[in-house]
Amino acid sequence: MTAAPVAEKPKKLTIGSLDDTDLHVEAQYNPKEVTISHTIPWKDHPKGNTDGLQQEYSGGAARETTIDLFFDGVETGGNVPGGGTVVDQIKKLNQMASVRDSSSTKDEMRRPHHCCLVWSGLLADTSSFQCVIMSVSTKYQMFKADGTPLRATCTVVLKEATRVMMAEAPAPAPTGAGKA
């Protein structure tokens, strides 16, 4: 699956599902900083160090990006621009990070969403950063008298992925194995 072309790149950072195009979160405020890390997989050469220290390239690795999204509904009773509440935005992020339908017989439904990060400032050379959500950590900061969150910061870790699939289930152990 490839990312849908973006006619005009959004001015606000957006994380959306490629599996369900109605499911997306637009940053209320663009992040003040974004970390993108790209680990290059080198390992020690197995034949020893007779000719000096040798490193062996062991294949490509995906980039990871960490983004803080700030949601503030203090002055609007919990509502945020673009619709919904602070809680609604956090629910959508967590929904994209969760298994879509664990009881489905279709593999693509028994995994979390394949997502896409789009932002014209950061990703000016491409239309998107296809990814999966590795983690969502939420810090709630202000509340209504009834306990409803009015302000929150979500730290979202995304890992680049142009394709996603279910891991193969391990083969069942042979029956009677290990019995004498």
Secondary structure, DSSP 8 states (H G I E B T S, - for coil): ------SS--SS-EEEESS-TT-EEE-SS--S-EEEEE---EEE-TT-STTS--EEE-----EEEEEEEEEE-GGGTTB-TTSSBHHHHHHHHHHHTS-S-TT-SSGGGSS---EEEE-TTT-TTSS-EEEEEEEEEEEEEEE-TTS-EEEEEEEEEEEE-S------------TTTT--
